[in-house]
Amino acid sequence: MGSARAAVASPVSRRRALIETFRYGVVCNDAAERNPVVKLPETEQVDTAVTVGLVRTQYTSDLIGLPRQGLRLFWTLEARPASSVIGYQVQWRDGGDDARTGEPAVGDGALGVLAPGGDLPAGAERHYRVRVATENGWSAWSDELTVEAGVDEMTGRVIGVESPRAGASPYLRREILLRAAPQRARLRASALGIYELTINGSRVDDEHLSPGWTAYQERIVVATHDVTDLLTEGENVVGAILSDGWYRGRLGWRHRDAIYGDQLGLIA
């Protein structure tokens, strides 16, 4: 038992050994075997046995208005290669711009990779494609993944009406006139309280208790809705129902209501 204990290095000694290794550049043979140098194939070399399937982000596929920073890419392989994936490459473009191609990278990307290209363009789309490498060559490029970013800030007046707590929900209504049906339309909305939005009598989403609970003293959560198909040429009506929610409603464990504020409001 004594020799077994002596063979286990303490956390301090392990840390010291790592420091010494870093300081003097010492690499033991077994470490070199665990981390061999990987040579990627030439970019023109093709491996038809592997295909990149679904490319996605850390967010659900139906979400628009993504955070502009910290996007990560994940992908699946539709056909298992004869040898392991040893590298990957990402291509991206903004809107109708020409595609840009990142440098080939070593690794299988199994835990996701940081999407190249920097911050997403505010309120606009970016498109990604991925290909992977084995020892035999590179796969074909995947189908494009399209993501749409949100905006960093919204400037506008919060609108609302006087209403009693735990009383009837106020209804807000606004008519807008369009000279033509839109090709693309987005509605960005949030509330002090919870809301339900409609356009021409149809709900803009299938969510309940939007925008959810957040730290209102620090931020509000903004949702982006694709309302292209709800708008028509001519007169359109946007409606909103507000209610107390977590903002003004009673939080049982605090035995209080109106913790964050006493006036409901919508910004859209």
ABEGO torsion letter per residue (X at the ends): XAAAAAABBBAAAAAAAAAAAAAAGBBBAAAAAABBBBBBBBAABBBAABBBBBBBBABBAABBGBBABGBBBBBBBABBBABBBABBBBBBBBEABBBBBBBBBBEAGAAEBBBBGEBBBBGBBBBBBBBBBBAAEBBBBBBBBBBBBBBABBBEBBBBBBBBBGBBBBBBBBBBBBABBBABBBBBBBBBEBBBBBBGGBBABABBGOAEBBBAAABBBBBBBBAAAABBBEBBBBBBBBBAEAAABBBAAAGBBGAAEABBBBBX
